[in-house]
Amino acid sequence: MTPLGRRIAALIEATGPISVADYMAMCLFDPQHGYYTTREPFGRDGDFTTAPEISQMFGEIVGVWLVTAWRVLGSPIPVTVAEIGPGRGTLAKDMLRTIRQIAPELHQKADVVLIETSPRLTEIQCTTLGGEADRATWDQGVDALLRQPLLIVGNELFDAVPIRQYVRTSKGWNERLVGLDDQGKFGFIAGPSTMDGDLLPADASAAPEGAIVELAPARNAIMDAIAARISADGGAGLFIDYGHEQSAVGDTLQAMRSHAFDPVLAHPGEADLTAHVDFDALSREARRHGLETALLTQGDFLLRMGLLERAGSLGAGGGETTRDRIRGEVERLASPDAMGTLFKALCVAPAGKMPEPFRGGN
């Protein structure tokens, strides 16, 4: 058992089983042994590779989108350009470089903010940004941002936010907890608390015993804060993650370790824990604040924003090896067999201010 696993086991022995949300939070964010506080998870030497690490084209296209959204809003100054959950800072670096090239005024006058809670990752982001770090600031939450129009991006943010799970039993939908078996090993059990039926997805009534429903109040709280700010001060948000378009029954909790799936309860603190994002729930939260929402697959978003054209431009000056690499990057980012369909891009914006390529969306 890992060091964090021993601590969690001792906690369960002392106080009883814990929620899936508490288990996730400890595994990911424990100050001493949490996954994100102690590890370098990104890239080839980590446990997973995000889109900005696959290709510079991803961050460049996000930069183009930010400029597009800014212009749809009427090119306001002052304005905040923010990334929430910036990882190593690769996306921020590429999108800021692109903004500097195509919209110098926005680059020069925007307040650039990275929203990050990890001191270790903040240091890495500062190094990644290089000279751009001098004009960026770091905050720990949306509430700390200046009251002005907000252009905000989050890539693979919501999947790592802890979720609650409920399992259907003969008595209803009981919260799923993490406990210990007779051998002292972690296992899932059904707890005594039940879910309000109004929160169930439409397909829950036909679900068999043992089925799982996931709720993510912490995700909704993040979207609530962002949507409230955009509704009050103007702006737009772009959130790219893997997940499903409609709320539905299903167990999507998973662990990644060394670029491979790992049993969820096997290595607390040493594997990344994530769950698929319910974009339907996030959209409802944004619309509650009067915003419009639109959803595209990541592939459609990137292709409509000019991925193939950018790939052709990058490959024109290189040899066959370079062109093969770029073709491979396009496939990984946009192909239905890779990230293109599973990953979605959600845009939230004020009514009548939906930027391309999302106009006409849901």
Secondary structure, DSSP 8 states (H G I E B T S, - for coil): --HHHHHHHHHHHHH--EEHHHHHHHHHH-TTT-HHHH---BSTTSSB--HHHH-HHHHHHHHHHHHHHHHHTT--SS-EEEEES-TTSHHHHHHHHHHHHH-HHHHHHSEEEEE---HHHHHHHHHHHGGGGGGEEEESSGGGS-SS-EEEEEES-GGGS--EEEEEETTEEEEEEEEE-TTS-EEEEEEEEE--GGGS-GGGGG--TT-EEEE-HHHHHHHHHHHHHHHHH-EEEEEEEEEESS-------EEEETTEEE-TTTSTTTSEEE--EEHHHHHHHHHTTT-EEEEEEHHHHHHHTTHHHHHHHHHHTS-HHHHHHHHHHHHHHH-TTTTTTTEEEEEEE-TT---TT-TT--
